[in-house]
Each structure stands twice: as structure tokens, then as C-alpha cells.
Amino acid sequence: MLLKVEQGTIAERVAALNARYRHHSATAVLEHALKDPDLGQVALVSSFGAESVVLLHLVSVIAPETPVIFVDTRMLFQETLDYQRELAEKLPLCDIRTIRARKTRTDFEDPDGTLHQFSTDACCNVRKVEPLERALQGFDGWITGRKRFQNSDRGAIDFFENEGDFRIKVNPLAHWGREDLEEYLVNNNLPRHPLVAKGYPSIGCAPCTSPVKPGEDPRAGRWRGQDKSECGIHFINGKPVRTTKDNAL
């Protein structure tokens, strides 16, 4: 049973963590923060997408017992499912959990699998947001692979974020750039998602992901043509959860 850490409000704990680890590296954040009582019990949430192997590898080296949550929306590319199995076999992670939407929910909300054609927000909510929220119940925080360079909405995120008043979000790679990811991949001889070579720098569900042209935002291929850049798992009350420039440490 997970024990809830009660040491000030979530906002106070986030402020303390950001101040404490302000000048630390991604590795140091993981090494120390995962054992910090101000953070509590956390899980890594991974899409097993284009850049996921970097954080998965870091966690496997530093804290392999960390629960890893993989949301299978049942609309992922086959390449992603194959890649997930490959990494699960190759990395010494002890607790990988594949979660899916309840069949009763998808049967009711999306019986013919076309909901994404009419409302991508509703589809994401049923297939990703709700299952993840259920999986995260009991955890004090979760680790993401979000990085500042990925798009303008993510440009101000820091290592730790306040997710409402109930959970802490950890972004250990927040300050990494593309060159850092590439260097880590090469130095550790890590396998790449097969769709990256085909022009997919950001990979989600197959119906809502398209290749990206040179010079485009890395996430331009996600929900192309729509005023949407996030699936919803990083939203609170309909707004992106991120540190603003006014309160960034």
C-alpha cells in the first residue's frame, strides 16, 4: 500500500523540490528525487514513442523497480506495440504495467472506433486520460518525458510541476535538447522507434499522427490541422499544466 506524503501543500512541495534540484542534471534529479520524501511514491508514464527509450533507460539504471505505466489506446501503430515489447525485453525494468480503457466505456463511447473523426478530445479522454488517471491513483507523482524544446506550450516547464492540488509531475529531461537525446541514444546504443526514420519525431495514435516535414515543429504531426497539441493527460481543468515564466525557478 502506498503511503501519502503530507509535508505541506503540493505547491509548497513543488517549490521546495525545484529550489533543491534547480542546478541538478536529469540523472541527479532521478537519483535523488525518487528517494525524496517531498516527492513520495511515483510512477514513470511512457508512451514508448520516439524519444521514450532515453528516460526508460535512465530509470532502468537508476531505479529499475519504478512502476512504468504504458497506455495502450488500442489505436497505436503496430510499430509502437512491437517497440514496446522490444524495450520491455531489453531493459531491466521490473514493473511495466500496460493499461487500457475499460471495454464498457469504449463500447459505449466509441463502438465503431470512429470517435476520433468527430472529437479527438473525447477519444483521448476515453482511451488515454481516464485509464491513466485510474492507474495513477495512490501515487504521489509521476515522471514524464516532456521537454521544453518540443513546442511553445512546453517552453517553460521545469523539473517539477504542481498538478492541481493532488499530484506532482516530474520532468527530468525538461532542459534537454535534441542534441542531448541524440548523444545519449548513441552513447548507450539504444534502439530507436522504427517510425522515427520515416519522419515521425513525435508518435501517438495512428489515426491522429502524420509525418513531419523538415523545419516543422516536432509535434506538428500530432492532430494536424486542429487547434490541439496535447492529448489531455497534461491538462488540468482544460488548461495545459506548466510552470509559467512568472513562477519558474
C-alpha positions in Angstrom: 0.0 0.0 0.0 1.4 3.4 -1.0 1.8 6.0 1.8 0.7 9.5 1.1 3.4 12.0 2.0 2.0 15.0 3.8 4.7 17.7 4.1 3.0 21.0 3.2 0.7 21.6 0.2 1.6 20.2 -3.3 2.5 23.7 -4.4 4.9 24.1 -1.4 6.5 20.7 -2.1 6.9 21.6 -5.8 8.6 24.9 -4.9 10.9 23.1 -2.5 11.8 20.4 -5.0 12.5 22.9 -7.8 14.7 25.0 -5.5 16.5 21.9 -4.2 17.3 20.5 -7.6 17.5 23.7 -9.7 21.1 23.1 -10.8 21.0 19.3 -11.0 21.2 17.2 -14.1 18.5 14.9 -15.3 20.4 11.9 -13.8 20.8 13.7 -10.4 17.1 14.6 -10.4 16.1 11.0 -10.8 18.8 9.6 -8.4 17.8 11.9 -5.6 14.2 13.0 -6.2 13.0 9.4 -6.4 14.1 9.0 -2.8 13.0 12.4 -1.6 10.1 12.4 0.9 8.8 15.6 -0.6 8.1 13.7 -3.8 6.7 10.5 -2.4 5.8 7.4 -4.4 6.0 7.9 -8.2 5.5 6.0 -11.4 7.0 6.6 -14.9 4.4 7.1 -17.6 5.8 6.2 -21.0 4.3 6.2 -24.5 7.2 4.1 -25.8 7.3 6.7 -28.5 10.1 8.4 -30.5 12.2 9.6 -27.5 10.9 7.4 -24.7 13.8 5.0 -24.6 16.1 7.7 -23.1 14.1 8.1 -20.0 13.2 4.4 -19.8 16.9 3.6 -19.9 17.8 6.2 -17.3 15.1 4.8 -14.9 16.2 1.2 -15.6 19.7 2.1 -14.5 18.9 4.3 -11.5 15.7 2.9 -10.1 14.6 -0.2 -12.1 11.8 -1.0 -9.6 9.9 2.2 -10.5 6.5 1.3 -11.9 6.2 2.0 -15.6 2.8 2.7 -17.0 2.1 2.2 -20.7 -1.3 3.3 -22.0 -2.4 1.1 -24.9 -5.2 3.1 -26.6 -5.9 0.2 -29.0 -5.2 2.7 -31.7 -1.4 2.8 -31.6 0.8 2.0 -34.6 1.8 -1.7 -34.7 5.4 -0.4 -34.8 4.8 1.1 -31.3 3.4 -2.1 -29.9 6.4 -4.0 -31.3 8.8 -1.5 -30.0 7.2 -1.6 -26.5 7.7 -5.3 -26.4 11.3 -5.0 -27.6 12.2 -2.5 -24.9 10.3 -4.4 -22.2 12.5 -7.4 -23.0 15.8 -5.5 -23.4 15.7 -3.1 -20.4 15.9 -4.4 -16.8 12.7 -2.7 -15.7 10.9 -4.7 -13.0 7.3 -3.4 -13.1 5.9 -2.5 -16.5 2.1 -2.1 -16.5 0.0 -2.0 -19.7 -3.3 -0.3 -19.1 -6.3 0.2 -21.4 -9.7 1.8 -21.4 -12.5 -0.3 -19.9 -14.3 -2.2 -22.6 -17.7 -1.0 -21.3 -16.5 2.6 -21.8 -15.2 2.2 -25.4 -18.3 0.1 -26.3 -20.5 2.9 -25.2 -18.5 6.0 -26.3 -16.8 4.6 -29.4 -18.4 1.4 -30.5 -17.2 1.6 -34.1 -13.8 3.2 -33.5 -14.6 6.4 -35.3 -14.9 8.8 -32.3 -11.6 10.4 -33.2 -13.1 11.6 -36.5 -15.7 13.7 -34.7 -14.0 14.6 -31.4 -10.3 13.9 -30.8 -10.7 15.3 -27.3 -13.4 12.9 -26.4 -11.4 10.0 -27.9 -8.3 10.9 -26.0 -10.3 11.2 -22.8 -11.8 7.8 -23.1 -8.8 5.9 -24.4 -6.0 7.7 -22.5 -6.9 10.2 -19.9 -9.4 8.1 -17.9 -7.3 4.9 -17.9 -4.1 6.8 -16.9 -5.9 8.7 -14.1 -7.2 5.3 -12.8 -3.7 3.8 -13.0 -2.1 6.8 -11.1 -4.5 6.6 -8.2 -2.4 6.1 -5.0 0.7 7.7 -6.4 2.1 11.0 -5.2 3.6 11.9 -8.5 4.5 10.7 -12.0 7.5 11.0 -14.3 7.1 12.3 -17.8 9.4 12.8 -20.8 8.3 16.3 -21.6 11.0 18.7 -22.8 11.0 22.5 -23.3 12.1 22.3 -27.0 9.1 20.2 -28.1 6.8 23.1 -28.7 5.9 26.6 -27.4 3.3 25.2 -24.9 6.1 23.3 -23.2 8.7 26.1 -23.3 8.5 27.0 -19.6 8.2 23.6 -17.9 10.6 22.9 -15.0 11.7 19.7 -13.3 8.7 19.6 -11.0 5.1 20.8 -11.6 2.0 21.1 -9.5 -0.7 19.0 -11.0 -3.7 20.6 -9.3 -3.6 20.1 -5.6 -3.2 16.3 -5.7 -0.1 15.2 -7.5 3.4 16.2 -8.6 4.6 15.9 -12.1 8.4 15.3 -12.7 10.0 16.3 -15.9 13.7 15.2 -15.6 14.5 15.9 -19.2 12.9 19.3 -19.3 16.1 21.1 -20.1 17.5 18.6 -22.6 17.7 19.5 -26.3 17.6 17.3 -29.4 21.4 17.0 -29.4 21.4 15.7 -25.8 18.9 13.0 -26.7 20.9 12.0 -29.8 24.1 11.8 -27.8 22.5 9.7 -25.1 21.0 7.3 -27.7 24.3 6.9 -29.5 26.5 6.5 -26.4 24.2 3.9 -24.9 23.5 2.1 -28.2 19.7 2.3 -27.7 17.2 1.0 -30.2 15.1 3.7 -31.9 11.4 3.7 -32.7 11.2 2.5 -36.3 8.8 5.3 -37.3 11.4 8.0 -36.5 13.3 7.2 -39.6 10.1 7.6 -41.6 9.6 11.2 -40.4 7.7 10.8 -37.2 9.6 12.8 -34.4 6.5 12.6 -32.2 4.3 9.5 -32.2 0.8 9.0 -30.8 -2.2 7.1 -32.1 -2.1 6.0 -35.8 -5.3 7.9 -36.9 -4.1 11.2 -35.4 -0.3 11.2 -36.2 1.3 12.1 -39.5 4.9 12.6 -40.7 6.6 16.0 -40.0 8.3 18.0 -42.7 11.9 19.4 -42.2 11.7 22.7 -40.3 8.3 21.9 -38.8 7.6 21.8 -35.0 8.4 18.2 -33.9 4.8 17.8 -32.7 3.3 19.3 -35.9 2.2 15.8 -37.0 0.0 15.3 -33.9 -3.6 16.2 -34.7 -2.6 18.0 -37.8 -4.9 20.8 -38.8 -6.5 21.1 -35.4 -6.1 23.5 -32.6 -4.7 20.8 -30.4 -1.2 19.8 -29.3 -1.8 17.7 -26.2 -3.8 14.6 -25.6 -5.1 15.9 -22.3 -3.0 14.0 -19.7 -1.1 17.2 -19.1 -4.2 19.3 -18.7 -6.0 20.4 -15.5 -9.4 21.9 -15.9 -8.9 22.1 -19.6 -5.6 24.0 -19.5 -2.1 22.9 -20.1 -0.2 22.2 -16.8 3.1 24.0 -17.0 5.3 26.4 -15.0 4.8 30.0 -16.1 7.6 32.4 -16.6 6.4 34.3 -13.6 6.9 31.5 -11.2 9.6 29.5 -12.9 12.6 28.9 -10.7 
